[in-house]
Amino acid sequence: MKTIYMDNAATTKMSRTAIDAMLPYMEEHYGNPSSLHTVGQIAAEALDKAREDVAACLGCKASEITFTSGGSEADNQALISAAKIGERKGKKHIISTAFEHHAMLHTLEKLAKQGFDIELLPVGKTGTITAEQVKNAIREDTILVSTMYANNEVGSVLPIAEIGAICHEKGVLFHTDAVQATGHLHINVVEQNIDMLSFSSHKFHGPKGIGVLYAKKGILLTNVIEGGAQERGKRGGTENIPAIVGMAAALKEACAHIDEYSKKVSALRDQLIDGLSKIPHSVVNGDLKNRLPGNVNLCFEGIEGESILLMLDEKGICASSGSACTSGSLDPSHVLLSLGLPHEIAHGSLRLSLCEYNTQEEVDYVLKEIPPIIEYLRNMSPLWKDKVSGKRQFFL
Ligand SMILES: *Cc1c(COP(=O)(O)O)cnc(C)c1O
């Protein structure tokens, strides 16, 4: 059976370009960039070149790029660095949103225990916040605003440039977790008033375990990993040259094709949203207009998300019921709850996340397979029978 992979928000297949770029740095150019000999210096040159390529994709300087082990580490380092800067200035108020990734939320919880005042803005039904909300929340003692660029579960895209403008007007640092946006949406950190930005290579067909923290010149980063003088002393550990080179190649390729891929992928996305939202007692989650090109997310009343996933897997379809990070726990996703969905509905969620490798045939197949699965699962559910007979009410 052919695998239909529609879980690209969890991770992506590596591109041929990324793999081809990496191989020489495993086979021949395996040096440590800190070494003075030729093999080391070839690695050092590759590191410099990758840093420049990444910077060009973000519209910043190479010296503003720090390589990390991924999106999570970059998020941790951004928050911890901003908190340290705030501590020195006597500012302990940090503004973020209720539907951030756990790499953000758990770090914010840690900072709260250290005496920081963490304010999570509510995101509302469509899963977004306004610049106005941020403006009203900023205080004299606010050091940082951090809002994700695009949500990993419901795909909503936030008004980053406007939020950044407010922050700059008020003299507050602005960080964005752009893991879902990078390589998929146009980014320019200068035009969008972004001071710090995190992203991760494996969300745009690069290798896993590598990411970036961009920090504008003048922002002093605090080490999360102590060690040698790598990354200007801000991130210890021998640089993962193959992964860094592979990430830069994948990012360059993604950025060169953003408009083309976005057009193709969003057309497939819209077919899935249109088709699946015809299923009775369902709701599309997130913002229909400001939405990642590849994100489809719906809730089906009377269904457990996990049971849809298992049945889809039997048909070769890889999907998700929320973020990969929350599967394994039986709690409904904090993202769907933050949109105001009742627990019961939030449990019945399905996320299909597409990329440019997906095809029309795959979309047609998925649209054919899902409705009977929903019907089958509902017919097995005593709760559903109660709803149909009127003993219980429908939410949707
Ligand atoms: C995947 C993801 C992360 C974590 O990135 P890793 O590289 O897997 O650590 C952080 N934030 C968002 C929004 C993500 O989607």
The ligand as a Gaussian input file, in Angstrom:
#p B3LYP/6-31G(d) Opt

LIG

0 1
 C        7.969000      21.659000      15.643000
 C        7.796000      22.937000      16.382000
 C        8.698000      23.337000      17.381000
 C        9.814000      22.441000      17.834000
 O       10.848000      22.332000      16.898000
 P       11.895000      21.113000      17.057000
 O       12.928000      21.393000      16.037000
 O       11.144000      19.864000      16.782000
 O       12.443000      21.191000      18.440000
 C        8.504000      24.549000      17.995000
 N        7.480000      25.349000      17.656000
 C        6.598000      25.029000      16.702000
 C        5.501000      25.965000      16.349000
 C        6.717000      23.800000      16.042000
 O        5.828000      23.465000      15.111000

